[in-house]
Amino acid sequence: MFLKALSIYPAGENALTVCLGNKMDAATNDRVFRLFYYLQRYPNPFWKDLIPAYCTLTIVYDVHVIRKYHPSACAWVKNEIERALKACEESEILPARKLRIPVCYDSEFGFDIKSLAKTQKLSVDQVIEFHTQQAYRVYMLGFLPGFAYMGIVDDKIATPRLTTPRKHVPAGSVGIAGNQTGIYPLDSPGGWNIIGRTPLKLFDVNAQQPVIFQSGDEVNFYPISKEAFNSFDMRTFNPLAT
């Protein structure tokens, strides 16, 4: 049985979105990446970008060039995607990259860790334990360059966004919103509950790979002291090799 799209719909004049599910879970995200990797493996010269998300894959295409050969670019792309959905069923899914990310959970960095612990009737150490005891899938990137939406956090520490977002959240801040966790790659306003901070620089416009995370990554967090945070050397750290 080939992958079945719930819907394929236009996302503007030059893009189509393929919806493969209706909730955030690993099985649906796997279907998204099966199609994503297939389209990467067999690139089409008319595709300009492929954008995976929780349950969808958006294909951005060159509408002007396609119209030179086909009367309706949208209809032609939809047919190509339906063909790819049938073909990608037997394609391989690339193994997830595994990353380990250091986090200092000291209250100087974790502005909300004490209040989250109190609300959830936990100790701060228990919040840290629950946050670090499992691997998180990077479901998608968005909001800011390199901001990874990861899940799913343990129900014991899942918590709603702040009622009033902060005007300034420092880069590297690790937060929880609902059943997701993420890291702010840049200084930014934000409404996530901040429980710590990583010393990693997650976005560097001058680097060969400007962002650390990729959709589909598997991420583990581990706690470090404030002293280790302050002496951290980004130049000698490789999150993939730790």
N, C-alpha and C positions, 0 to 999 in steps of 0.2 A: 504494500500500500504506500503510494508516494505521499510526500508531505502535502497537506491540504491547507491552503490559506483560508482563514476566516473571511478575509476581504482583501482586495487590492484596490487602492483608491488614489486619486491624484493628490499630490502635496505641492500644489503650485503648478506653473506652466511647464516646468522642466524636471519634475520628480514624481515618482510613484512610491507609495508606502505599502509594503506587504505585511499584513497583520497575521501572526501565527498563533495567537492565544489571547487570553483576556485577563491574565494575572501574572504577578511576578513570582516565577518559580524556576528551578533549574531545568526542568524538562522543556518548558516553553523556550527558555533562553538557549538551550541546546539546539532546538529546531531553527532558531534564528541564526545561530552560528554555523549550522550545517549548510544553510543556503549562502551565508556570507562567505565562508571559505570556498565553496564551490565557485561562486562568481569571481573570487580572487584567483582561483586556480585556472579558470578559463576566462580571462579578461576579455571584455568587449570594448572595441575602440570607441564606442559611443557613450560608455559609462564615464562620468566625471567624478563621482564619489559614491561610496557605499557607507551607510550610517546605521550600525546596529544599535538597538535599544533593548528594553526589557522584553517586549513581545513583538517587536516590529523590526523590519529592515527597510530603510529608505534608499532608493536608487535615484541618484541625480544623473541626468543624461543630457546630451547635447541635442537639444530640440531642433536647432537650425540645420544641423548636418543631417539628421534623420529625415527631416521633411524633404530633403533633396531626393530621397529614394522611396519614401512612403508617405501617403497622403495624411495619415494620422500618426504622429510620433507616439502619443499616449497608447493607442491601440497596439502598435507594433511592439512597444516595450512590454506591455502587459502580456502579449503572446510569448515573448522571449522569457519573461519571468515564470510564466506557467510551465514552459518547457523545462526551465532550470529546476523548478520545484520537483518535477517528475524525475529528472536526471540525478539530482543531488542525494536521493535517498540512500544510495550505496556509497556515497563519498565519505572519506575519512574526516573526522573532526580532529584537528590538531590538539595535542596534549596541552593542557593549561600551563602557563608559566607559574611557578611558585615563588612568591616573594615574602620575605620576612621584614617587617617594618618596626623599628624601635619607637617607643612612645614613653614619654615622661608623664605620669599621671599625677604629679604633684599639684596641689590645689592652686599654686601660682599660675599654672598653665591650664589646669582643668577647672575653669570657672564654675561649672555646674555640677561637678562630680559629687560634692557633698549634698547638694539639694536633690540630685537624682537618687542618691543612696537613701536619703531620708524618705522621699516619696515612695520608693520601691521597697522600703523596710529592709534595707540591706546595709552592710558596712561598706566603706569605701573599698576595702580590700576585696570584698565580694564582687563589687562592680568591676574592678580590674580583672578579677579571675574570670568572670563571665565573658568579659570583652576579649580576653586573650586565649580562651580555651578552645576556640574553633576557627576554622578557615572560612573566609568570606569570598564569595564570587564577585568579581567586578562585572556588574550587569550592563553598565553603560558609562560613558563619559559625557559631561555636560556642565551647564551653569557657568563654570570658569574653565580656562584651559587646563586640562589635566585633572579636573575634579571627578573622582571615581565614586559612583554610587554602588555601594557594596552591601551585601546581605547574605543571610538574614540573621539579625542579632537574636540572642536568646530572649524569650518572652519576658524574663525576669528583669531585663534592663531596657526593653523597648519602651519608648516614651515619646509623647507628642512634641512637635516643634514648640519653641518658645512662643508665648502669646505675643510678645513684642520683640521683634528681631533686634539684634545689636547693630549699631551703626558701624562698628569696626570689630572684625574678628581677625587676629593675626594669622599670617601664613603658617602652615604646619599644624594648625589646630585640628584636633580629632573630635568629631562630634557624632551624636546619635539623633536621628529623627525618625519617629515611628519604628519600624523594624529594620531600618538601614543605618549603616555607619559610613563615614566618609571623612576626607581630610581636605581642608581648605588649602589649595596650592598657592594662593595669593592673599594679601590683605584684602578684606572684603566685608561688606555688610552680610549678616547671616542670622538665621533663626534656629540653627541646630544647637542641641545641648552639648556644650564643650566639656569633654572629660579629660583631655590631655593634649600634648603637642609632640610632634615628631621633629627632630632636628634636620631631617632630610629636606633638601630643596627639590620640590616636586615639579617645578616648571622653570625651565631655563631656555629662553628664546634663542640663545647663542649655541646651545648644545646640538650635537648631531641628532639626538633623540630628545626633543624639547620636553616631553612628559615621561614620567616613570611608568605610569600604569597604562595597560591596554585592556580593552574590553575582553572578557573571558579569563583574565588572570585569577589566580587563587592566592589570597593574601592572609597571612597570619601576623598578628601584632604581638610584640613582647615588651615587657616593662623595663625601663632603665631609670637610673637615679638622676637627680638634678645635676649632680657632678658629671655624670656621663654625658648628659645632654649638653652641658656647657663646654665640655672638652671634645665633643664629637667632631670628627674630621670627614667631611663629605668626600674628599678626594680618595680616601682609602676604603670606602664602603661600597659594597656591591650587594644590593638586596636580593639578587638572584643566586649569589654564591654563599649566603650565610646559612 
